[in-house]
Amino acid sequence: MNKSLFLADDDIDDRMLFEDALNEVYAGVDLVMASDGEELMEKLQQRLPSLPSLVFLDINMPRKNGFQCLREMRERTLLQDIPVVMISTSNEEKIIEKLYSQGANYYICKPNSFEKLKQAIHDVLSLNLQLRATQPSKKEFLLQY
């Protein structure tokens, strides 16, 4: 698998768990991690014109949250087609609806076990996320584990 993934999450333990799970599911994937939204946007800018295959984006982060990052990515021509999977501990319907309307590709409520996290990563990377235009129906938007 030749993919470059970005993960933005302010929780260092969650970042390390994600990296471990990803390495068990798909060894050798290039993972770039950011601890907040500002760092994510800086790292995306530094990588231009080479874009990641996918961004996993936490909602609640300091300096710039997931909503702000998603909005900025969708407004910037060079970043707007990057598939974005939102991840959060919240399963509040209002939040999920807002992210769907802002153009996120999928939403995952953070799994509560390592095995479920591995399954979530596997499932997302198995999906065809070639273009932002492939946003699923609202029914398929929420991935639950």
VOLOTI-896259 format. One record per residue: residue number from 1; x, y negated, z negated of N, C-alpha, C in turn. Coordinates in nm, 4 decimals, padded with zeros to 6 digits. Example, Ala and Ser with C-alpha at 12.3 -4.5 7.8 and 13.67 -1.06 7.14 Angstrom:
! VOLOTI-896259
<pos: 1; nX: 01.3190; nY: 00.5690; nZ: -00.7800; caX: 01.2300; caY: 00.4500; caZ: -00.7800; cX: 01.3200; cY: 00.3300; cZ: -00.7800>
<pos: 2; nX: 01.2850; nY: 00.2250; nZ: -00.7080; caX: 01.3670; caY: 00.1060; caZ: -00.7140; cX: 01.2900; cY: -00.0030; cZ: -00.7870>
***
This chain:
! VOLOTI-896259
<pos: 1; nX: 00.0862; nY: 00.1175; nZ: 00.0000; caX: 00.0000; caY: 00.0000; caZ: 00.0000; cX: 00.0901; cY: -00.1228; cZ: 00.0000>
<pos: 2; nX: 00.0716; nY: -00.2083; nZ: 00.0984; caX: 00.1545; caY: -00.3288; caZ: 00.1110; cX: 00.0695; cY: -00.4500; cZ: 00.0768>
<pos: 3; nX: 00.0542; nY: -00.4756; nZ: -00.0521; caX: -00.0287; caY: -00.5870; caZ: -00.0965; cX: 00.0487; cY: -00.6750; cZ: -00.1919>
<pos: 4; nX: 00.0133; nY: -00.8018; nZ: -00.1892; caX: 00.0651; caY: -00.8973; caZ: -00.2851; cX: -00.0553; cY: -00.9474; cZ: -00.3648>
<pos: 5; nX: -00.0511; nY: -00.9292; nZ: -00.4954; caX: -00.1631; caY: -00.9683; caZ: -00.5805; cX: -00.1188; cY: -01.0754; cZ: -00.6789>
<pos: 6; nX: -00.2113; nY: -01.1644; nZ: -00.7118; caX: -00.1891; caY: -01.2637; caZ: -00.8157; cX: -00.2872; cY: -01.2346; cZ: -00.9286>
<pos: 7; nX: -00.2409; nY: -01.2553; nZ: -01.0508; caX: -00.3253; caY: -01.2447; caZ: -01.1688; cX: -00.3053; cY: -01.3696; cZ: -01.2513>
<pos: 8; nX: -00.4137; nY: -01.4392; nZ: -01.2814; caX: -00.4094; caY: -01.5552; caZ: -01.3705; cX: -00.4926; cY: -01.5215; cZ: -01.4941>
<pos: 9; nX: -00.4244; nY: -01.5142; nZ: -01.6081; caX: -00.4914; caY: -01.4836; caZ: -01.7353; cX: -00.4043; cY: -01.5389; cZ: -01.8471>
<pos: 10; nX: -00.4632; nY: -01.6118; nZ: -01.9393; caX: -00.3849; caY: -01.6739; caZ: -02.0464; cX: -00.3477; cY: -01.5769; cZ: -02.1577>
<pos: 11; nX: -00.4067; nY: -01.4600; nZ: -02.1597; caX: -00.3785; caY: -01.3616; caZ: -02.2645; cX: -00.2644; cY: -01.2708; cZ: -02.2196>
<pos: 12; nX: -00.1500; nY: -01.2824; nZ: -02.2861; caX: -00.0315; caY: -01.2052; caZ: -02.2463; cX: -00.0560; cY: -01.0544; cZ: -02.2553>
<pos: 13; nX: -00.1304; nY: -01.0108; nZ: -02.3570; caX: -00.1604; caY: -00.8673; caZ: -02.3683; cX: -00.2434; cY: -00.8185; cZ: -02.2510>
<pos: 14; nX: -00.3422; nY: -00.8981; nZ: -02.2100; caX: -00.4244; caY: -00.8616; caZ: -02.0938; cX: -00.3403; cY: -00.8564; cZ: -01.9663>
<pos: 15; nX: -00.2461; nY: -00.9498; nZ: -01.9520; caX: -00.1586; caY: -00.9484; caZ: -01.8340; cX: -00.0723; cY: -00.8228; cZ: -01.8313>
<pos: 16; nX: -00.0175; nY: -00.7861; nZ: -01.9452; caX: 00.0691; caY: -00.6681; caZ: -01.9518; cX: -00.0110; cY: -00.5394; cZ: -01.9278>
<pos: 17; nX: -00.1303; nY: -00.5313; nZ: -01.9859; caX: -00.2166; caY: -00.4156; caZ: -01.9618; cX: -00.2530; cY: -00.4047; cZ: -01.8138>
<pos: 18; nX: -00.2857; nY: -00.5183; nZ: -01.7526; caX: -00.3204; caY: -00.5198; caZ: -01.6111; cX: -00.2025; cY: -00.4704; cZ: -01.5275>
<pos: 19; nX: -00.0836; nY: -00.5204; nZ: -01.5585; caX: 00.0354; caY: -00.4799; caZ: -01.4834; cX: 00.0604; cY: -00.3294; cZ: -01.4981>
<pos: 20; nX: 00.0477; nY: -00.2777; nZ: -01.6197; caX: 00.0666; caY: -00.1345; caZ: -01.6422; cX: -00.0373; cY: -00.0519; cZ: -01.5659>
<pos: 21; nX: -00.1622; nY: -00.0958; nZ: -01.5726; caX: -00.2691; caY: -00.0239; caZ: -01.5024; cX: -00.2469; cY: -00.0279; cZ: -01.3515>
<pos: 22; nX: -00.2117; nY: -00.1437; nZ: -01.2994; caX: -00.1854; caY: -00.1571; caZ: -01.1565; cX: -00.0724; cY: -00.0648; cZ: -01.1133>
<pos: 23; nX: 00.0351; nY: -00.0598; nZ: -01.1911; caX: 00.1486; caY: 00.0256; caZ: -01.1568; cX: 00.1127; cY: 00.1741; cZ: -01.1593>
<pos: 24; nX: 00.0172; nY: 00.2113; nZ: -01.2434; caX: -00.0273; caY: 00.3510; caZ: -01.2455; cX: -00.1175; cY: 00.3827; cZ: -01.1269>
<pos: 25; nX: -00.1944; nY: 00.2839; nZ: -01.0832; caX: -00.2873; caY: 00.3052; caZ: -00.9718; cX: -00.2162; cY: 00.2909; cZ: -00.8374>
<pos: 26; nX: -00.1377; nY: 00.1855; nZ: -00.8214; caX: -00.0660; caY: 00.1575; caZ: -00.6975; cX: 00.0742; cY: 00.1087; cZ: -00.7300>
<pos: 27; nX: 00.1682; nY: 00.2001; nZ: -00.7384; caX: 00.3067; caY: 00.1618; caZ: -00.7675; cX: 00.3630; cY: 00.0812; cZ: -00.6507>
<pos: 28; nX: 00.4434; nY: -00.0177; nZ: -00.6831; caX: 00.5106; caY: -00.0937; caZ: -00.5788; cX: 00.4349; cY: -00.2143; cZ: -00.5259>
<pos: 29; nX: 00.3185; nY: -00.2435; nZ: -00.5815; caX: 00.2445; caY: -00.3627; caZ: -00.5395; cX: 00.3145; cY: -00.4851; cZ: -00.5974>
<pos: 30; nX: 00.3300; nY: -00.5885; nZ: -00.5168; caX: 00.3908; caY: -00.7132; caZ: -00.5624; cX: 00.2877; cY: -00.7903; cZ: -00.6450>
<pos: 31; nX: 00.3112; nY: -00.8021; nZ: -00.7760; caX: 00.2200; caY: -00.8730; caZ: -00.8651; cX: 00.2868; cY: -00.9993; cZ: -00.9161>
<pos: 32; nX: 00.2204; nY: -01.1121; nZ: -00.8930; caX: 00.2657; caY: -01.2413; caZ: -00.9443; cX: 00.1661; cY: -01.2815; cZ: -01.0528>
<pos: 33; nX: 00.2172; nY: -01.3135; nZ: -01.1716; caX: 00.1289; caY: -01.3480; caZ: -01.2827; cX: 00.1437; cY: -01.4940; cZ: -01.3223>
<pos: 34; nX: 00.0322; nY: -01.5513; nZ: -01.3644; caX: 00.0287; caY: -01.6892; caZ: -01.4128; cX: -00.0452; cY: -01.6894; cZ: -01.5465>
<pos: 35; nX: -00.0022; nY: -01.7771; nZ: -01.6371; caX: -00.0627; caY: -01.7811; caZ: -01.7703; cX: -00.1752; cY: -01.8838; cZ: -01.7830>
<pos: 36; nX: -00.1975; nY: -01.9616; nZ: -01.6772; caX: -00.3103; caY: -02.0555; caZ: -01.6765; cX: -00.3372; cY: -02.0993; cZ: -01.5323>
<pos: 37; nX: -00.4429; nY: -02.1766; nZ: -01.5149; caX: -00.4832; caY: -02.2183; caZ: -01.3812; cX: -00.3854; cY: -02.3109; cZ: -01.3118>
<pos: 38; nX: -00.3224; nY: -02.3984; nZ: -01.3870; caX: -00.2226; caY: -02.4885; caZ: -01.3278; cX: -00.1073; cY: -02.4083; cZ: -01.2687>
<pos: 39; nX: -00.0584; nY: -02.3121; nZ: -01.3454; caX: 00.0527; caY: -02.2284; caZ: -01.2988; cX: 00.0113; cY: -02.1472; cZ: -01.1761>
<pos: 40; nX: -00.1111; nY: -02.0959; nZ: -01.1757; caX: -00.1603; caY: -02.0220; caZ: -01.0590; cX: -00.1551; cY: -02.1084; cZ: -00.9339>
<pos: 41; nX: -00.2100; nY: -02.2287; nZ: -00.9428; caX: -00.2163; caY: -02.3154; caZ: -00.8251; cX: -00.0756; cY: -02.3547; cZ: -00.7783>
<pos: 42; nX: 00.0160; nY: -02.3753; nZ: -00.8734; caX: 00.1553; caY: -02.4057; caZ: -00.8374; cX: 00.2190; cY: -02.2877; cZ: -00.7647>
<pos: 43; nX: 00.1970; nY: -02.1673; nZ: -00.8147; caX: 00.2570; caY: -02.0489; caZ: -00.7530; cX: 00.1968; cY: -02.0212; cZ: -00.6155>
<pos: 44; nX: 00.0682; nY: -02.0453; nZ: -00.5996; caX: 00.0065; caY: -02.0294; caZ: -00.4670; cX: 00.0682; cY: -02.1286; cZ: -00.3689>
<pos: 45; nX: 00.0843; nY: -02.2520; nZ: -00.4133; caX: 00.1431; caY: -02.3566; caZ: -00.3292; cX: 00.2862; cY: -02.3204; cZ: -00.2894>
<pos: 46; nX: 00.3626; nY: -02.2668; nZ: -00.3831; caX: 00.5015; caY: -02.2289; caZ: -00.3559; cX: 00.5111; cY: -02.1156; cZ: -00.2545>
<pos: 47; nX: 00.4107; nY: -02.0304; nZ: -00.2494; caX: 00.4123; caY: -01.9145; caZ: -00.1603; cX: 00.3688; cY: -01.9465; cZ: -00.0171>
<pos: 48; nX: 00.3084; nY: -02.0639; nZ: 00.0044; caX: 00.2610; caY: -02.0974; caZ: 00.1383; cX: 00.3763; cY: -02.0924; cZ: 00.2368>
<pos: 49; nX: 00.3547; nY: -02.0427; nZ: 00.3576; caX: 00.2287; caY: -01.9962; caZ: 00.4160; cX: 00.1943; cY: -01.8513; cZ: 00.3840>
<pos: 50; nX: 00.2785; nY: -01.7808; nZ: 00.3100; caX: 00.2518; caY: -01.6420; caZ: 00.2749; cX: 00.1509; cY: -01.6374; cZ: 00.1605>
<pos: 51; nX: 00.0352; nY: -01.5804; nZ: 00.1859; caX: -00.0720; caY: -01.5785; caZ: 00.0865; cX: -00.0886; cY: -01.4402; cZ: 00.0258>
<pos: 52; nX: -00.1351; nY: -01.4338; nZ: -00.0976; caX: -00.1599; caY: -01.3023; caZ: -00.1573; cX: -00.2805; cY: -01.2350; cZ: -00.0917>
<pos: 53; nX: -00.2828; nY: -01.1037; nZ: -00.1028; caX: -00.3965; caY: -01.0265; caZ: -00.0513; cX: -00.5205; cY: -01.0494; cZ: -00.1356>
<pos: 54; nX: -00.4987; nY: -01.0834; nZ: -00.2635; caX: -00.6092; caY: -01.0915; caZ: -00.3582; cX: -00.5638; cY: -01.1653; cZ: -00.4836>
<pos: 55; nX: -00.6563; nY: -01.2399; nZ: -00.5455; caX: -00.6301; caY: -01.3059; caZ: -00.6736; cX: -00.7309; cY: -01.2542; cZ: -00.7757>
<pos: 56; nX: -00.6803; nY: -01.2056; nZ: -00.8878; caX: -00.7631; caY: -01.1740; caZ: -01.0031; cX: -00.7554; cY: -01.2963; cZ: -01.0937>
<pos: 57; nX: -00.8707; nY: -01.3539; nZ: -01.1269; caX: -00.8745; caY: -01.4834; caZ: -01.1933; cX: -00.9629; cY: -01.4809; cZ: -01.3175>
<pos: 58; nX: -00.9006; nY: -01.5041; nZ: -01.4330; caX: -00.9736; caY: -01.5141; caZ: -01.5592; cX: -01.0501; cY: -01.6471; cZ: -01.5606>
<pos: 59; nX: -01.1587; nY: -01.6524; nZ: -01.6321; caX: -01.2383; caY: -01.7758; caZ: -01.6380; cX: -01.1843; cY: -01.8726; cZ: -01.7429>
<pos: 60; nX: -01.1681; nY: -01.8249; nZ: -01.8654; caX: -01.1325; caY: -01.9131; caZ: -01.9766; cX: -00.9814; cY: -01.9204; cZ: -01.9941>
<pos: 61; nX: -00.9240; nY: -02.0288; nZ: -01.9426; caX: -00.7799; caY: -02.0525; caZ: -01.9539; cX: -00.7560; cY: -02.1998; cZ: -01.9837>
<pos: 62; nX: -00.6429; nY: -02.2294; nZ: -02.0463; caX: -00.6098; caY: -02.3701; caZ: -02.0721; cX: -00.5635; cY: -02.4413; cZ: -01.9448>
<pos: 63; nX: -00.5555; nY: -02.5713; nZ: -01.9539; caX: -00.5087; caY: -02.6629; caZ: -01.8482; cX: -00.6010; cY: -02.6633; cZ: -01.7259>
<pos: 64; nX: -00.6292; nY: -02.5512; nZ: -01.6682; caX: -00.7234; caY: -02.5433; caZ: -01.5560; cX: -00.7907; cY: -02.4069; cZ: -01.5666>
<pos: 65; nX: -00.9238; nY: -02.4064; nZ: -01.5791; caX: -00.9938; caY: -02.2792; caZ: -01.5967; cX: -01.0243; cY: -02.2121; cZ: -01.4621>
<pos: 66; nX: -01.0810; nY: -02.0939; nZ: -01.4689; caX: -01.1105; caY: -02.0168; caZ: -01.3489; cX: -01.2093; cY: -02.0839; cZ: -01.2555>
<pos: 67; nX: -01.3090; nY: -02.1517; nZ: -01.3106; caX: -01.4053; caY: -02.2255; caZ: -01.2266; cX: -01.3326; cY: -02.3315; cZ: -01.1440>
<pos: 68; nX: -01.2439; nY: -02.4066; nZ: -01.2092; caX: -01.1705; caY: -02.5136; caZ: -01.1409; cX: -01.0778; cY: -02.4567; cZ: -01.0337>
<pos: 69; nX: -01.0090; nY: -02.3486; nZ: -01.0650; caX: -00.9192; caY: -02.2858; caZ: -00.9664; cX: -00.9978; cY: -02.2349; cZ: -00.8460>
<pos: 70; nX: -01.1082; nY: -02.1663; nZ: -00.8719; caX: -01.1900; caY: -02.1129; caZ: -00.7625; cX: -01.2398; cY: -02.2255; cZ: -00.6734>
<pos: 71; nX: -01.2904; nY: -02.3326; nZ: -00.7342; caX: -01.3401; caY: -02.4465; caZ: -00.6564; cX: -01.2280; cY: -02.5062; cZ: -00.5708>
<pos: 72; nX: -01.1108; nY: -02.5246; nZ: -00.6322; caX: -00.9971; caY: -02.5817; caZ: -00.5592; cX: -00.9534; cY: -02.4895; cZ: -00.4449>
<pos: 73; nX: -00.9519; nY: -02.3604; nZ: -00.4685; caX: -00.9120; caY: -02.2668; caZ: -00.3628; cX: -01.0112; cY: -02.2706; cZ: -00.2473>
<pos: 74; nX: -01.1385; nY: -02.2775; nZ: -00.2784; caX: -01.2399; caY: -02.2771; caZ: -00.1722; cX: -01.2439; cY: -02.4095; cZ: -00.0953>
<pos: 75; nX: -01.1945; nY: -02.5166; nZ: -00.1563; caX: -01.1923; caY: -02.6480; caZ: -00.0897; cX: -01.0676; cY: -02.6686; cZ: -00.0057>
<pos: 76; nX: -00.9617; nY: -02.5948; nZ: -00.0337; caX: -00.8348; caY: -02.6125; caZ: 00.0388; cX: -00.8267; cY: -02.5147; cZ: 00.1550>
<pos: 77; nX: -00.8128; nY: -02.5676; nZ: 00.2746; caX: -00.8131; caY: -02.4876; caZ: 00.3965; cX: -00.7140; cY: -02.3723; cZ: 00.3910>
<pos: 78; nX: -00.5943; nY: -02.3964; nZ: 00.3413; caX: -00.4913; caY: -02.2929; caZ: 00.3408; cX: -00.5174; cY: -02.1815; cZ: 00.2391>
<pos: 79; nX: -00.6048; nY: -02.2070; nZ: 00.1421; caX: -00.6310; caY: -02.1091; caZ: 00.0370; cX: -00.7716; cY: -02.0508; cZ: 00.0410>
<pos: 80; nX: -00.8585; nY: -02.1065; nZ: 00.1215; caX: -01.0007; caY: -02.0728; caZ: 00.1109; cX: -01.0366; cY: -01.9290; cZ: 00.1475>
<pos: 81; nX: -00.9525; nY: -01.8616; nZ: 00.2251; caX: -00.9862; caY: -01.7250; caZ: 00.2648; cX: -00.9242; cY: -01.6173; cZ: 00.1765>
<pos: 82; nX: -00.8568; nY: -01.6571; nZ: 00.0694; caX: -00.8005; caY: -01.5574; caZ: -00.0219; cX: -00.9151; cY: -01.4961; cZ: -00.1029>
<pos: 83; nX: -00.9296; nY: -01.3649; nZ: -00.0996; caX: -01.0321; caY: -01.3017; caZ: -00.1828; cX: -01.0019; cY: -01.3232; cZ: -00.3309>
<pos: 84; nX: -01.1061; nY: -01.3550; nZ: -00.4084; caX: -01.0912; caY: -01.3823; caZ: -00.5511; cX: -01.1868; cY: -01.2930; cZ: -00.6301>
<pos: 85; nX: -01.1294; nY: -01.2198; nZ: -00.7253; caX: -01.2077; caY: -01.1384; caZ: -00.8172; cX: -01.1983; cY: -01.2040; cZ: -00.9539>
<pos: 86; nX: -01.3109; nY: -01.2490; nZ: -01.0045; caX: -01.3162; caY: -01.3137; caZ: -01.1349; cX: -01.3219; cY: -01.2056; cZ: -01.2424>
<pos: 87; nX: -01.2480; nY: -01.2285; nZ: -01.3518; caX: -01.2497; caY: -01.1350; caZ: -01.4637; cX: -01.2710; cY: -01.2146; cZ: -01.5928>
<pos: 88; nX: -01.3552; nY: -01.1609; nZ: -01.6787; caX: -01.3830; caY: -01.2301; caZ: -01.8042; cX: -01.4478; cY: -01.1342; cZ: -01.9028>
<pos: 89; nX: -01.4466; nY: -01.1729; nZ: -02.0282; caX: -01.5166; caY: -01.0932; caZ: -02.1296; cX: -01.6661; cY: -01.1230; cZ: -02.1291>
<pos: 90; nX: -01.7058; nY: -01.2317; nZ: -02.0654; caX: -01.8465; caY: -01.2721; caZ: -02.0639; cX: -01.9256; cY: -01.1924; cZ: -01.9593>
<pos: 91; nX: -02.0479; nY: -01.1578; nZ: -01.9950; caX: -02.1377; caY: -01.0988; caZ: -01.8957; cX: -02.2647; cY: -01.1840; cZ: -01.8848>
<pos: 92; nX: -02.2490; nY: -01.3130; nZ: -01.9154; caX: -02.3601; caY: -01.4073; caZ: -01.9124; cX: -02.4058; cY: -01.4297; cZ: -01.7677>
<pos: 93; nX: -02.5319; nY: -01.4064; nZ: -01.7436; caX: -02.5866; caY: -01.4130; caZ: -01.6082; cX: -02.5663; cY: -01.5499; cZ: -01.5420>
<pos: 94; nX: -02.5795; nY: -01.6564; nZ: -01.6193; caX: -02.5629; caY: -01.7921; caZ: -01.5665; cX: -02.4212; cY: -01.8134; cZ: -01.5115>
<pos: 95; nX: -02.3222; nY: -01.7629; nZ: -01.5833; caX: -02.1824; caY: -01.7747; caZ: -01.5408; cX: -02.1587; cY: -01.6939; cZ: -01.4134>
<pos: 96; nX: -02.2095; nY: -01.5723; nZ: -01.4124; caX: -02.1924; caY: -01.4847; caZ: -01.2962; cX: -02.2580; cY: -01.5469; cZ: -01.1728>
<pos: 97; nX: -02.3764; nY: -01.6021; nZ: -01.1898; caX: -02.4481; caY: -01.6682; caZ: -01.0796; cX: -02.3679; cY: -01.7877; cZ: -01.0259>
<pos: 98; nX: -02.3115; nY: -01.8674; nZ: -01.1167; caX: -02.2336; caY: -01.9841; caZ: -01.0753; cX: -02.1104; cY: -01.9421; cZ: -00.9949>
<pos: 99; nX: -02.0423; nY: -01.8387; nZ: -01.0406; caX: -01.9233; caY: -01.7913; caZ: -00.9694; cX: -01.9587; cY: -01.7368; cZ: -00.8316>
<pos: 100; nX: -02.0715; nY: -01.6690; nZ: -00.8238; caX: -02.1174; caY: -01.6179; caZ: -00.6938; cX: -02.1424; cY: -01.7352; cZ: -00.5982>
<pos: 101; nX: -02.2116; nY: -01.8373; nZ: -00.6474; caX: -02.2437; caY: -01.9519; caZ: -00.5610; cX: -02.1200; cY: -02.0328; cZ: -00.5238>
<pos: 102; nX: -02.0140; nY: -02.0261; nZ: -00.6069; caX: -01.8898; caY: -02.0966; caZ: -00.5755; cX: -01.8013; cY: -02.0183; cZ: -00.4787>
<pos: 103; nX: -01.8393; nY: -01.8948; nZ: -00.4469; caX: -01.7667; caY: -01.8201; caZ: -00.3443; cX: -01.6702; cY: -01.7143; cZ: -00.3933>
<pos: 104; nX: -01.6792; nY: -01.6747; nZ: -00.5208; caX: -01.5968; caY: -01.5621; caZ: -00.5661; cX: -01.6416; cY: -01.4370; cZ: -00.4920>
<pos: 105; nX: -01.5503; nY: -01.3426; nZ: -00.4732; caX: -01.5851; caY: -01.2211; caZ: -00.4009; cX: -01.6484; cY: -01.1153; cZ: -00.4909>
<pos: 106; nX: -01.5951; nY: -01.1015; nZ: -00.6127; caX: -01.6501; caY: -01.0056; caZ: -00.7083; cX: -01.6290; cY: -01.0585; cZ: -00.8492>
<pos: 107; nX: -01.7025; nY: -00.9981; nZ: -00.9430; caX: -01.6916; caY: -01.0337; caZ: -01.0836; cX: -01.6794; cY: -00.9048; cZ: -01.1637>
<pos: 108; nX: -01.5799; nY: -00.9010; nZ: -01.2514; caX: -01.5608; caY: -00.7862; caZ: -01.3398; cX: -01.5627; cY: -00.8354; cZ: -01.4835>
<pos: 109; nX: -01.6484; nY: -00.7739; nZ: -01.5635; caX: -01.6433; caY: -00.7968; caZ: -01.7075; cX: -01.5274; cY: -00.7101; cZ: -01.7568>
<pos: 110; nX: -01.4309; nY: -00.7703; nZ: -01.8274; caX: -01.3082; caY: -00.6998; caZ: -01.8650; cX: -01.3404; cY: -00.5642; cZ: -01.9284>
<pos: 111; nX: -01.2864; nY: -00.4588; nZ: -01.8682; caX: -01.3098; caY: -00.3242; caZ: -01.9230; cX: -01.2514; cY: -00.3105; cZ: -02.0627>
<pos: 112; nX: -01.3148; nY: -00.2266; nZ: -02.1444; caX: -01.2723; caY: -00.2124; caZ: -02.2840; cX: -01.1789; cY: -00.0940; cZ: -02.3071>
<pos: 113; nX: -01.1292; nY: -00.0337; nZ: -02.1985; caX: -01.0308; caY: 00.0734; caZ: -02.2133; cX: -00.9333; cY: 00.0682; cZ: -02.0960>
<pos: 114; nX: -00.8158; nY: 00.1251; nZ: -02.1178; caX: -00.7122; caY: 00.1276; caZ: -02.0154; cX: -00.7588; cY: 00.2081; cZ: -01.8938>
<pos: 115; nX: -00.8253; nY: 00.3203; nZ: -01.9180; caX: -00.8735; caY: 00.4046; caZ: -01.8074; cX: -00.9772; cY: 00.3302; cZ: -01.7221>
<pos: 116; nX: -01.0653; nY: 00.2560; nZ: -01.7874; caX: -01.1657; caY: 00.1794; caZ: -01.7130; cX: -01.1005; cY: 00.0648; cZ: -01.6354>
<pos: 117; nX: -00.9967; nY: 00.0043; nZ: -01.6931; caX: -00.9238; caY: -00.1007; caZ: -01.6214; cX: -00.8585; cY: -00.0430; cZ: -01.4969>
<pos: 118; nX: -00.7969; nY: 00.0731; nZ: -01.5090; caX: -00.7372; caY: 00.1382; caZ: -01.3925; cX: -00.8432; cY: 00.1659; cZ: -01.2863>
<pos: 119; nX: -00.9595; nY: 00.2127; nZ: -01.3288; caX: -01.0678; caY: 00.2409; caZ: -01.2335; cX: -01.1137; cY: 00.1125; cZ: -01.1644>
<pos: 120; nX: -01.1252; nY: 00.0045; nZ: -01.2403; caX: -01.1669; caY: -00.1238; caZ: -01.1829; cX: -01.0667; cY: -00.1716; cZ: -01.0782>
<pos: 121; nX: -00.9384; nY: -00.1645; nZ: -01.1100; caX: -00.8351; caY: -00.2066; caZ: -01.0159; cX: -00.8395; cY: -00.1197; cZ: -00.8910>
<pos: 122; nX: -00.8507; nY: 00.0109; nZ: -00.9107; caX: -00.8593; caY: 00.1028; caZ: -00.7970; cX: -00.9785; cY: 00.0680; cZ: -00.7077>
<pos: 123; nX: -01.0937; nY: 00.0477; nZ: -00.7697; caX: -01.2153; caY: 00.0188; caZ: -00.6921; cX: -01.2014; cY: -00.1113; cZ: -00.6139>
<pos: 124; nX: -01.1498; nY: -00.2152; nZ: -00.6792; caX: -01.1362; caY: -00.3446; caZ: -00.6108; cX: -01.0389; cY: -00.3332; cZ: -00.4941>
<pos: 125; nX: -00.9265; nY: -00.2658; nZ: -00.5167; caX: -00.8280; caY: -00.2553; caZ: -00.4092; cX: -00.8745; cY: -00.1623; cZ: -00.2969>
<pos: 126; nX: -00.9755; nY: -00.0818; nZ: -00.3233; caX: -01.0320; caY: 00.0055; caZ: -00.2200; cX: -01.1360; cY: -00.0660; cZ: -00.1342>
<pos: 127; nX: -01.1865; nY: -00.1793; nZ: -00.1853; caX: -01.2875; caY: -00.2553; caZ: -00.1120; cX: -01.2236; cY: -00.3266; cZ: 00.0067>
<pos: 128; nX: -01.3018; nY: -00.3525; nZ: 00.1065; caX: -01.2531; caY: -00.4282; caZ: 00.2223; cX: -01.2704; cY: -00.5764; cZ: 00.1917>
<pos: 129; nX: -01.1616; nY: -00.6401; nZ: 00.1503; caX: -01.1659; caY: -00.7819; caZ: 00.1141; cX: -01.0845; cY: -00.8640; cZ: 00.2136>
<pos: 130; nX: -01.0995; nY: -00.8349; nZ: 00.3411; caX: -01.0177; caY: -00.9011; caZ: 00.4419; cX: -01.0419; cY: -01.0516; cZ: 00.4482>
<pos: 131; nX: -01.1650; nY: -01.0930; nZ: 00.4391; caX: -01.1978; caY: -01.2349; caZ: 00.4508; cX: -01.2937; cY: -01.2753; cZ: 00.3408>
<pos: 132; nX: -01.2861; nY: -01.4009; nZ: 00.3044; caX: -01.3785; caY: -01.4535; caZ: 00.2043; cX: -01.5230; cY: -01.4379; cZ: 00.2511>
<pos: 133; nX: -01.5437; nY: -01.4374; nZ: 00.3820; caX: -01.6782; caY: -01.4248; caZ: 00.4383; cX: -01.7416; cY: -01.2905; cZ: 00.4040>
<pos: 134; nX: -01.6643; nY: -01.1976; nZ: 00.3520; caX: -01.7192; caY: -01.0659; caZ: 00.3201; cX: -01.7779; cY: -01.0601; cZ: 00.1789>
<pos: 135; nX: -01.8180; nY: -01.1744; nZ: 00.1263; caX: -01.8785; caY: -01.1739; caZ: -00.0073; cX: -01.9976; cY: -01.0775; cZ: -00.0056>
<pos: 136; nX: -02.0055; nY: -00.9912; nZ: -00.1044; caX: -02.1146; caY: -00.8929; caZ: -00.1070; cX: -02.2476; cY: -00.9572; cZ: -00.1448>
<pos: 137; nX: -02.3508; nY: -00.8764; nZ: -00.1410; caX: -02.4799; caY: -00.9239; caZ: -00.1897; cX: -02.4684; cY: -00.9492; cZ: -00.3398>
<pos: 138; nX: -02.5610; nY: -01.0258; nZ: -00.3950; caX: -02.5582; caY: -01.0544; caZ: -00.5388; cX: -02.5626; cY: -00.9259; cZ: -00.6209>
<pos: 139; nX: -02.6342; nY: -00.8285; nZ: -00.5713; caX: -02.6479; caY: -00.7008; caZ: -00.6416; cX: -02.5130; cY: -00.6288; cZ: -00.6525>
<pos: 140; nX: -02.4285; nY: -00.6412; nZ: -00.5495; caX: -02.2991; caY: -00.5724; caZ: -00.5467; cX: -02.1860; cY: -00.6580; cZ: -00.6053>
<pos: 141; nX: -02.2111; nY: -00.7848; nZ: -00.6335; caX: -02.1108; caY: -00.8785; caZ: -00.6798; cX: -02.0515; cY: -00.8409; cZ: -00.8158>
<pos: 142; nX: -02.1360; nY: -00.7963; nZ: -00.9067; caX: -02.0950; caY: -00.7622; caZ: -01.0418; cX: -02.0493; cY: -00.6164; cZ: -01.0459>
<pos: 143; nX: -01.9205; nY: -00.5969; nZ: -01.0771; caX: -01.8657; caY: -00.4617; caZ: -01.0909; cX: -01.8581; cY: -00.4301; cZ: -01.2394>
<pos: 144; nX: -01.9263; nY: -00.3238; nZ: -01.2811; caX: -01.9345; caY: -00.2923; caZ: -01.4234; cX: -01.8612; cY: -00.1645; cZ: -01.4565>
<pos: 145; nX: -01.7908; nY: -00.1671; nZ: -01.5703; caX: -01.7137; caY: -00.0504; caZ: -01.6146; cX: -01.7334; cY: -00.0247; cZ: -01.7611>
***
